[in-house]
Amino acid sequence: MKKTKSTKSELRNELVTIGGFHAVAMEPEFLGKVADGMEQGVLVWDENGFCTMFTDRVFDVLEMRTTDLYLGINRSDFLAGAVARGELTQKAVDKTQERFSRKTPFQFDRYLRSGRIVSTAARPMKDGGYVVTFTDVTLQRKESADLDEAKKASELAQAKVLETLENEKQRQYEVAMLAELGDWLQTCKSLDELFTVLREFMQQLMPDSRGELYIYSNSRDVLDGAMSWGEVDLHDHIKADACWALRRGRNYSLVPDKISFECPHVQDQDAPSTGNYICVPIVAHGDTVGLLHIQFHAKETKKVSLRLPHKFAAQCGELISLAIANVKLRDELHHQSTRDQLTGLFNRRHFLESMRNEIKLQERKSGSFGVISFDADKFKSFNDNHGHDAGDMILRSISEVMNALFSSDEVLCRYGGEEFTVLLPASSRAETVEAAERLRESVQEISISYAGRVLPTVTISCGVASFPRDGTQIQTILKNADNALYLAKDKGRNCVVDSAELKTGKIKAV
């Protein structure tokens, strides 16, 4: 049969419109094929809530039997079937019915027993009914969930990387600060310098802490308060057994929520304990020489914070131990190189170096200084009669008188044998003579017992010289002081002679 070409007016007569769906009029069988070929299932409710049309795809998507849906079924019965199958709760059904009554579009998900997810989308029609589509979105939801999970994992990984970078940055900062602290501590020449450096660093490194450093006293019965930082009252002394760290010989931490006991020296403090602290024994050359105690605030508030404050404090304690060991070793070596072993006074080498420095200083200032040279009278016969041990006791007794009489500014020296010298910086000749006379009187007043008996009275003869009147060179000044000492011997001993008396000619220079 030959087909004729339809005119435009003829095609217009064949167009139909159903619920907003526009198409050329077709056979019902063809429309059924189109509906069955759709991915979604379609269902139509009339304005009274009865089913007027549906596609077979609904059964596949919702996994229903043919008895669950038929033309003319009431919407309430259809939804009740969904409750029976476990797809919806009664609460969800009530909410759905309420949405239908509003005559507005809405959408929700059904979760089938098989695990599939079906998106239900309802759209109102002009005649008051509703067209509802059912779409299997299981794969999309899974992909979306996987994407969300991947996003969360990525965010978590990114946060972990940032945390790791921040920890590494903080670790490098702490390592750098520890290195700088160690460098400063190792260059300290005295404990006082060490304490000053340590206080400044600890206030910067641990601003939200307060701490104390104690050093064993010479008697080792107690520890003396050496330095502190933060708002803490430093004890003058604490007993060694008042700290768990010293008792146990290792670091001791008291932290919240752990079994631990507060040290007695912390309980004795006026300021309340933070309940979070560490005690670190300070060890030098294998011996415990002190204690570092640091209390941490319950919550850090300042910019500088520590990853592991207790570990950092322990590392600081190790640096302090090394620094104190070095200072003590340096002091010991310096003491051995500058001090007389018997009396503890300075030796000849240190005395000459001190004179050299004093000459340079007074030359710049156009000032003066004095020197006293003296020895114990008839010391050789004293040794012969009472023994060298008794003689050593005499020398130590004289050194004790010197230390008690003079301040730290004067340089006290055992020049050799029973001969002593004293350097009096920035002193006039008259002041030097007066100091020598006080020394002579003080030595004469000492009483020394040895082997159960009192030794004879000890006297000294003193010679005095001064810079620059008696010379501007070390040897010249000392020769004039010695010559004055010899003149004191000639005058009967136990007296003080000024080098000015050498001009009388009573003694010739040697």
VOBAZA-890603 format. One line per field, with one value per residue (C-alpha): x, y, z. Coordinates in pm, 1 decimal, padded with zeros to 6 digits. Each point is the difference from the previous one (the first is absolute). Last residue first. Layout:
// VOBAZA-890603
X	(X, ...)
Y	(Y, ...)
Z	(Z, ...)
// end
This chain:
// VOBAZA-890603
X	(11920.7, -00062.2, 00206.0, -00146.8, 00014.2, 00066.0, -00276.0, -00143.9, -00123.6, -00245.5, -00219.9, -00054.2, -00246.1, 00079.0, -00256.7, 00094.8, 00020.2, 00378.1, 00284.9, 00093.6, 00217.4, -00303.7, -00196.8, 00292.2, -00020.7, -00373.1, 00078.7, 00247.8, -00270.5, -00246.1, 00268.6, 00079.5, -00376.3, -00040.3, 00309.6, -00095.3, -00348.6, 00108.7, -00126.6, 00213.5, -00014.0, -00198.2, -00229.0, -00122.6, 00051.7, 00225.5, -00051.1, 00210.7, -00151.0, 00143.3, -00227.1, -00072.2, -00120.7, -00045.3, 00132.7, -00212.7, -00274.8, 00004.6, -00210.4, 00179.0, -00032.4, -00180.3, 00024.6, -00092.1, -00034.8, 00065.0, 00338.5, -00155.1, -00263.5, 00255.8, 00222.1, -00300.5, -00126.7, 00350.3, 00018.2, -00341.7, 00119.8, 00319.2, -00203.8, -00245.5, 00290.2, 00164.7, -00325.5, -00226.5, -00149.5, 00048.8, 00152.7, 00229.0, 00097.6, 00311.8, 00098.5, 00329.2, 00000.3, 00101.3, -00088.6, -00209.7, -00309.0, -00232.0, -00297.7, -00129.9, -00223.0, -00342.7, -00159.1, 00025.1, 00283.0, 00007.1, -00177.1, 00186.3, 00333.3, -00070.5, -00085.6, 00324.3, 00198.5, -00173.2, 00085.9, 00368.3, 00005.5, -00165.5, 00264.3, 00268.7, -00170.4, 00009.9, 00365.1, 00114.0, -00007.1, 00361.6, 00152.5, -00309.6, 00001.3, 00372.3, -00068.7, -00297.4, 00205.2, -00249.1, -00277.8, 00028.5, -00106.4, -00025.4, -00277.2, -00064.2, -00187.0, -00182.4, 00005.9, -00190.0, 00078.7, -00317.8, 00166.1, 00313.6, -00222.0, -00162.9, 00320.1, 00173.7, -00302.5, 00011.2, 00368.0, -00055.9, -00280.7, 00223.9, 00273.5, -00247.0, -00139.7, 00344.2, 00104.8, -00294.8, -00336.2, -00102.7, -00154.7, 00248.4, 00154.7, -00082.2, 00099.4, -00245.8, 00031.1, 00042.8, -00190.1, -00278.1, -00023.0, -00021.3, -00269.2, -00187.8, 00009.8, -00118.0, -00277.2, -00100.1, 00008.7, -00209.3, -00243.6, -00034.9, -00043.5, -00266.1, -00175.9, -00011.9, -00143.5, -00258.6, -00104.9, -00058.0, -00215.7, -00200.7, -00059.7, -00119.9, -00241.4, -00120.8, -00074.9, -00129.7, 00093.5, -00180.6, 00109.3, -00298.8, -00125.3, -00291.6, 00117.3, -00253.6, 00062.9, 00311.9, 00325.6, 00220.6, 00375.1, 00250.1, 00371.0, 00205.9, 00367.1, 00344.7, -00073.6, 00338.3, 00102.0, 00225.4, -00283.0, -00363.6, -00300.2, -00302.2, -00315.6, -00333.1, -00307.8, -00333.7, -00377.0, -00220.7, 00016.1, 00130.3, -00125.8, 00250.1, 00134.2, 00220.0, 00025.9, -00208.2, 00247.8, 00295.8, -00197.9, -00025.4, -00351.8, -00092.2, -00079.8, -00265.6, -00107.1, -00301.9, 00198.8, 00380.9, 00275.4, 00328.3, 00319.5, 00336.7, 00247.9, 00190.0, -00299.8, 00046.1, 00119.1, -00299.0, -00243.2, 00101.8, -00000.7, 00279.3, 00260.9, -00122.9, -00091.4, 00175.4, -00056.9, -00329.2, -00084.1, -00348.9, -00153.7, -00164.1, 00220.1, 00373.1, 00237.1, 00366.5, 00248.4, -00203.4, 00238.4, -00028.6, 00037.2, 00232.8, 00259.5, 00236.5, 00121.7, -00358.6, -00170.5, -00140.1, -00367.5, -00164.0, -00359.3, -00284.7, -00314.6, -00176.5, -00213.3, 00294.8, 00189.4, 00268.3, 00010.6, -00003.5, 00225.9, 00253.8, 00026.9, 00031.8, 00260.8, 00223.2, -00003.1, 00057.6, 00293.4, 00160.6, -00026.3, 00134.9, 00313.8, 00177.3, -00307.5, 00091.0, -00156.6, -00327.9, -00028.0, 00060.6, -00237.3, -00275.2, 00055.9, -00012.4, -00311.9, -00159.5, 00083.4, -00129.3, -00319.6, -00054.8, 00071.0, -00253.9, -00256.8, 00044.4, -00017.1, -00316.2, -00149.9, 00093.4, -00148.8, -00317.2, -00024.7, 00050.2, -00262.6, -00244.0, 00060.5, -00053.9, -00323.1, -00115.6, 00082.5, -00176.5, -00301.7, 00001.0, 00037.2, -00289.9, -00208.5, 00093.7, -00079.4, -00333.4, -00068.3, 00104.3, -00221.0, -00290.1, 00045.3, 00018.3, -00311.0, -00195.0, -00277.7, -00265.4, -00372.2, -00212.2, -00326.6, -00266.5, -00249.9, -00365.2, -00162.8, -00100.1, 00301.5, 00246.4, 00210.7, 00357.5, 00124.5, 00359.3, 00086.2, 00372.6, 00059.2, 00294.1, 00096.0, 00095.6, -00209.1, -00244.4, -00075.4, 00097.7, -00239.2, 00128.4, -00199.0, -00127.3, -00252.9, -00206.3, -00288.7, -00373.0, 00008.9, -00214.5, 00261.3, 00255.5, -00223.9, -00034.2, 00380.8, 00041.2, -00248.8, 00182.4, 00338.4, -00143.0, -00142.1, 00348.0, 00093.1, 00167.7, -00065.1, -00220.3, -00301.6, 00066.0, 00014.8, -00328.7, -00154.6, 00108.3, -00199.2, -00299.3, 00005.4, 00032.8, -00317.5, 00025.7, -00209.2, 00241.5, 00224.4, 00300.9, 00100.5, -00170.4, 00244.0, 00283.3, 00243.3, 00380.2, -00039.6, 00195.4, -00121.5, -00366.7, 00004.8, 00142.4, -00342.0, -00125.1, -00278.6, -00333.6, -00317.4, 00100.2, -00243.4, 00083.9, -00311.8, 00176.3, 00120.6, 00322.1, 00240.1, 00292.8, 00320.4, 00297.7, 00325.2, 00248.4, -00250.1, -00032.5, -00325.8, -00154.4, 00117.2, -00121.1, -00336.0, -00028.0, 00063.3, -00272.7, -00242.9, 00038.1, 00126.6, -00129.5, 00293.9, 00147.6, -00018.9, 00013.5, -00136.8, -00250.7, -00097.8, 00020.5, -00087.1, 00119.2, -00177.7, -00194.4, 00323.8, 00144.6, -00292.5, 00048.2, 00367.8, -00079.7, 00064.6, 00206.3, -00170.2, 00106.5, -00045.8, -00144.0)
Y	(04173.9, 00364.8, 00114.2, 00039.4, 00280.8, 00247.8, 00238.6, -00027.0, -00352.0, 00161.7, 00095.7, -00371.3, 00008.8, -00238.8, -00190.9, -00183.1, -00344.1, -00025.0, 00163.0, 00297.3, -00218.8, -00211.1, 00314.2, 00108.7, -00331.7, 00063.2, 00349.2, -00164.9, -00243.8, 00284.1, 00184.1, -00314.6, -00057.5, 00348.9, -00031.3, -00347.9, 00110.1, 00315.3, 00352.2, 00066.8, 00076.9, 00322.5, -00143.1, -00225.9, -00087.3, -00194.8, -00142.9, -00252.1, -00213.8, -00217.5, -00267.5, -00142.6, -00339.1, -00060.9, -00336.2, -00309.7, -00106.3, -00370.3, -00304.7, -00099.7, 00353.6, 00302.7, 00341.8, 00330.7, 00301.7, 00347.9, 00055.3, -00068.4, 00270.0, 00258.6, -00054.5, 00014.4, 00322.1, 00151.3, -00108.9, 00160.4, 00329.8, -00006.1, -00063.3, 00280.4, 00242.0, -00099.4, 00053.1, -00278.8, -00047.1, -00378.7, -00149.9, -00288.9, -00225.3, -00215.5, -00303.9, -00172.4, -00316.7, -00222.0, 00186.6, 00296.0, -00104.0, 00257.7, 00218.0, 00226.7, 00272.3, 00065.7, -00301.3, 00169.0, -00020.3, -00086.1, -00336.9, -00134.6, 00118.4, -00153.6, -00331.8, 00015.6, 00048.8, -00304.6, -00207.9, 00096.9, -00082.8, -00337.1, -00076.1, 00072.4, -00238.2, -00266.4, 00089.4, -00081.7, 00180.6, 00098.2, -00010.6, 00152.3, 00284.9, 00043.6, 00050.5, 00234.7, 00247.3, 00278.4, -00085.6, 00191.8, 00330.0, 00198.1, 00260.2, 00171.0, 00326.1, 00160.9, 00339.6, 00207.8, 00184.8, -00158.7, -00151.2, -00086.7, -00137.0, -00253.2, -00114.2, -00045.8, -00191.2, -00242.1, -00079.8, -00032.0, -00250.8, -00204.1, 00000.1, -00120.8, -00271.1, -00147.2, 00032.9, -00206.5, 00123.0, -00108.3, -00343.1, -00057.6, -00337.6, -00035.3, 00352.2, 00130.1, 00121.0, -00313.5, -00234.9, 00252.3, 00057.1, -00375.2, -00031.9, 00302.2, -00133.7, -00339.5, 00165.9, 00210.8, -00302.2, -00213.3, 00289.3, 00021.3, -00374.3, -00017.3, 00305.5, -00162.8, -00320.3, 00197.9, 00180.2, -00341.2, -00098.1, 00321.0, -00083.1, -00348.4, 00148.6, 00265.8, -00245.4, 00198.0, 00333.3, 00329.9, 00354.1, 00218.7, 00038.5, -00160.9, -00345.4, -00184.5, -00164.6, 00209.6, -00192.2, -00025.1, -00043.8, -00123.6, -00032.7, -00166.7, 00011.6, -00157.3, -00367.8, -00161.3, -00181.8, 00278.5, 00251.4, -00105.4, 00230.0, -00200.8, 00090.6, 00064.5, 00029.6, 00173.3, -00018.4, 00036.3, 00377.8, 00030.5, 00285.0, 00280.2, -00001.7, -00300.4, -00275.3, -00246.0, 00037.4, -00087.7, -00301.1, -00142.5, -00073.9, -00360.4, -00176.4, -00232.5, 00169.8, 00221.7, 00324.8, -00011.9, -00018.7, -00074.1, -00139.0, -00009.9, -00246.3, -00079.3, -00131.6, 00217.4, 00297.9, -00026.8, -00054.8, 00329.6, 00091.1, -00251.6, 00248.8, 00266.7, 00340.7, 00331.8, 00369.9, -00092.6, 00185.8, 00151.6, -00057.0, 00227.6, -00071.4, -00059.6, -00133.6, -00003.3, -00156.8, -00127.6, -00200.8, -00377.3, -00158.6, -00232.1, 00005.2, 00192.1, 00203.0, 00083.7, -00195.5, 00219.7, 00084.9, 00127.0, 00121.5, 00017.9, 00166.3, -00084.3, 00162.1, 00184.8, -00324.6, 00078.0, 00376.2, -00001.0, -00304.7, 00179.5, 00309.5, -00199.6, -00235.3, 00282.2, 00164.9, -00330.5, -00087.1, 00340.0, -00052.3, -00353.1, 00136.6, 00009.0, -00050.8, -00104.3, -00345.7, 00149.4, 00228.7, -00281.7, -00233.5, 00262.0, 00056.3, -00373.1, -00036.2, 00290.1, -00155.3, -00341.7, 00160.1, 00191.7, -00311.7, -00191.8, 00276.5, -00005.5, -00377.9, 00012.0, 00257.9, -00210.9, -00309.7, 00189.5, 00134.2, -00351.5, -00137.6, 00275.7, -00084.0, -00368.6, 00078.0, 00227.9, -00269.2, -00265.7, 00228.9, 00061.9, -00370.1, -00071.8, 00267.3, -00140.6, -00351.5, 00123.1, 00173.2, -00310.5, -00209.0, 00241.9, -00000.4, -00378.4, -00046.2, 00270.5, -00224.1, 00247.1, -00001.4, 00270.9, 00140.1, 00193.2, 00167.3, 00095.9, 00337.8, 00052.3, 00221.6, -00270.7, -00021.0, -00141.8, -00287.8, -00129.6, -00332.0, -00084.3, -00372.1, -00135.7, -00366.7, -00195.3, -00304.2, 00099.2, 00321.9, 00345.0, 00260.4, 00351.0, 00325.5, 00265.4, 00280.8, 00213.4, 00203.6, -00081.8, 00044.1, -00309.6, -00220.7, 00129.1, -00099.4, -00345.7, -00026.2, 00111.6, -00260.5, -00262.1, 00099.0, -00035.8, -00335.8, -00106.0, -00063.0, -00278.4, -00268.4, -00215.0, 00060.6, 00375.7, -00001.0, -00194.6, 00271.2, 00251.3, -00181.4, -00035.4, 00376.1, 00075.1, -00191.3, -00264.7, 00080.9, -00147.5, -00257.8, -00008.2, -00245.0, -00296.9, 00018.9, -00067.6, 00270.2, 00044.2, 00380.4, 00050.0, -00317.8, 00043.1, 00370.5, -00089.9, -00149.2, 00353.0, 00169.3, 00169.6, 00106.5, -00080.6, 00150.3, 00294.1, 00210.6, 00250.0, -00287.5, -00184.7, -00083.3, -00246.2, -00008.1, -00236.6, 00152.5, -00139.5, 00045.6, -00280.8, -00119.6, 00342.2, 00010.9, -00355.6, 00086.7, 00307.1, -00221.9, -00245.4, 00290.1, 00112.5, 00347.7, 00356.9, 00232.8, 00106.4, 00255.9, -00102.5, 00283.5, -00231.3, -00151.2, 00211.4, -00142.1, 00091.5, -00167.4, 00313.6, 00197.9, -00265.0, 00055.0, 00377.0, -00034.8, -00228.3, -00366.3, -00151.4, -00292.8, -00352.4, -00245.5, -00330.4)
Z	(09869.9, 00089.5, 00289.8, 00339.6, 00256.1, -00281.4, 00102.2, -00352.5, 00078.0, 00242.5, -00297.7, -00056.8, 00291.5, 00283.0, 00206.2, 00321.1, 00156.3, -00068.4, 00196.7, -00216.4, -00221.0, -00089.8, -00086.5, -00221.4, -00180.7, -00064.1, -00135.4, -00238.0, -00104.1, -00074.4, -00199.1, -00197.6, -00065.2, -00146.9, -00218.4, -00122.3, -00104.3, -00185.7, 00066.8, 00304.9, 00369.3, -00043.8, -00268.1, 00152.6, 00364.1, 00234.2, 00348.8, 00191.7, 00274.1, 00279.1, 00142.0, 00342.7, 00120.9, 00370.5, 00117.6, -00062.4, 00239.0, 00082.4, -00080.7, -00319.1, -00139.7, 00138.4, -00165.0, 00160.3, -00226.6, 00138.0, -00164.2, -00340.0, 00053.5, 00114.5, -00304.3, -00237.3, 00152.7, -00039.9, -00362.4, -00071.2, 00153.5, -00207.1, -00316.8, 00078.5, 00055.4, -00329.4, -00189.4, -00117.9, -00350.0, 00015.8, 00319.6, -00099.3, 00289.8, 00018.8, 00206.7, 00086.6, 00212.5, -00293.0, -00322.9, -00109.2, 00188.1, -00149.2, 00089.8, -00276.1, 00148.0, -00150.5, 00170.6, 00336.3, 00254.2, 00369.3, 00006.2, -00302.3, 00145.0, 00340.9, -00167.3, -00199.0, 00323.4, 00152.0, -00307.5, 00030.0, 00369.6, -00063.5, -00260.1, 00259.5, 00244.7, -00267.5, -00071.6, 00348.0, 00335.6, 00074.6, -00349.1, -00160.0, 00253.3, -00056.4, -00369.2, 00064.2, 00200.6, -00084.3, -00246.4, -00326.2, -00148.2, -00326.4, -00020.6, -00333.9, -00062.7, -00288.7, -00171.7, -00251.1, -00320.4, -00140.6, -00307.5, 00198.6, 00277.0, -00236.2, -00169.9, 00339.3, 00131.3, -00292.6, 00057.1, 00374.3, -00059.2, -00233.1, 00266.2, 00263.3, -00225.4, -00058.8, 00365.4, 00127.0, 00121.8, 00347.3, 00063.6, 00282.8, -00082.5, -00370.8, -00097.4, -00256.5, -00360.4, -00213.0, 00229.7, 00047.8, -00373.5, -00056.4, 00266.1, -00125.5, -00356.0, 00122.6, 00199.7, -00298.2, -00230.6, 00236.6, 00039.5, -00377.9, -00045.2, 00271.0, -00141.6, -00343.4, 00148.6, 00195.7, -00318.2, -00158.1, 00299.2, -00040.3, -00367.5, 00094.8, 00256.4, -00246.1, -00282.4, -00299.0, 00155.8, -00028.1, -00080.0, -00080.6, 00353.6, 00179.7, 00099.2, 00209.6, 00337.3, 00044.8, 00015.4, 00309.3, -00047.3, 00263.2, -00084.6, 00275.4, 00093.3, 00017.7, -00058.2, -00060.6, -00319.2, -00124.5, 00042.1, 00047.8, 00034.4, 00114.5, -00196.2, 00176.4, -00221.4, 00051.6, -00043.6, 00308.9, -00040.3, 00356.6, 00216.2, 00072.6, 00357.0, -00068.1, 00262.5, -00203.3, -00285.4, 00227.3, 00124.7, -00355.1, -00120.6, -00060.6, -00325.3, -00141.5, -00320.3, -00076.4, 00015.4, -00030.6, 00262.1, -00170.5, 00153.6, -00173.1, 00151.5, 00321.0, 00191.9, 00307.6, -00203.4, -00234.8, 00288.4, 00157.8, 00371.3, 00073.7, -00117.6, 00237.7, -00137.8, 00058.2, -00062.3, -00164.0, -00320.4, 00003.5, -00340.9, -00255.0, -00298.6, 00015.2, 00266.7, 00100.1, 00244.2, 00295.9, 00218.2, 00025.8, 00342.3, 00194.0, -00277.6, 00236.6, -00295.9, -00091.7, -00276.8, -00276.8, -00052.0, -00317.9, 00000.5, -00246.3, -00120.7, -00321.5, -00266.6, -00154.4, -00064.2, -00257.6, 00063.3, 00381.6, -00009.3, -00216.7, 00219.7, 00322.8, -00148.5, -00116.8, 00344.3, 00181.6, -00226.3, 00056.0, 00376.7, -00038.0, -00160.8, -00334.5, -00216.3, -00355.4, 00028.5, 00122.5, -00302.1, -00247.4, 00182.9, -00004.8, -00371.9, -00068.4, 00213.9, -00187.3, -00336.3, 00105.8, 00133.0, -00322.6, -00206.9, 00207.0, -00042.0, -00377.3, 00004.3, 00208.8, -00236.5, -00302.1, 00161.1, 00090.1, -00355.8, -00136.5, 00234.9, -00097.3, -00365.5, 00068.9, 00183.4, -00279.9, -00255.2, 00205.0, 00032.2, -00373.8, -00070.4, 00230.5, -00169.2, -00339.9, 00114.7, 00130.3, -00331.8, -00192.0, 00224.5, -00041.2, -00377.5, -00011.4, 00212.7, -00181.9, -00137.7, -00111.7, 00088.8, -00162.1, 00136.6, -00192.1, 00228.9, -00041.6, 00050.2, -00369.3, -00057.4, 00100.5, 00318.1, -00006.3, 00212.4, -00003.1, 00168.6, -00005.0, 00040.2, 00199.4, -00025.0, 00305.1, -00083.5, 00272.5, -00184.1, 00124.5, -00141.0, -00056.8, 00003.9, -00243.0, 00001.1, -00240.4, 00144.9, 00028.4, 00378.5, 00055.4, -00162.9, 00251.0, 00294.1, -00149.4, -00017.8, 00363.8, 00114.2, -00204.5, 00149.6, 00351.6, -00094.2, -00100.4, -00360.7, -00198.3, 00259.3, -00227.8, 00224.2, -00000.6, -00381.8, -00006.0, 00218.8, -00265.1, -00267.5, 00231.5, 00071.2, -00370.7, -00078.6, -00271.3, -00309.8, -00250.0, 00163.4, 00234.5, 00271.3, -00166.6, -00289.7, 00243.1, 00093.9, -00039.6, 00002.1, -00324.6, -00168.4, 00094.1, -00095.8, -00343.1, -00084.3, -00048.0, 00197.1, -00062.4, 00179.1, 00358.6, 00250.2, 00228.7, -00050.8, -00235.3, -00216.0, 00065.5, -00281.9, 00018.2, -00201.8, 00037.9, -00106.5, -00252.4, -00283.8, -00253.5, 00150.7, -00061.8, -00362.5, -00064.7, 00149.4, -00222.8, -00301.6, 00103.5, 00054.6, -00363.1, -00054.9, -00013.2, -00053.5, 00327.1, 00282.5, 00364.6, 00219.5, 00166.2, -00335.9, -00315.9, -00340.8, -00349.1, -00305.1, -00100.5, -00020.5, -00229.8, -00245.4, 00002.5, -00085.4, -00292.3, 00006.7, -00278.0, -00155.7, 00058.1, -00279.9, 00097.8)
// end
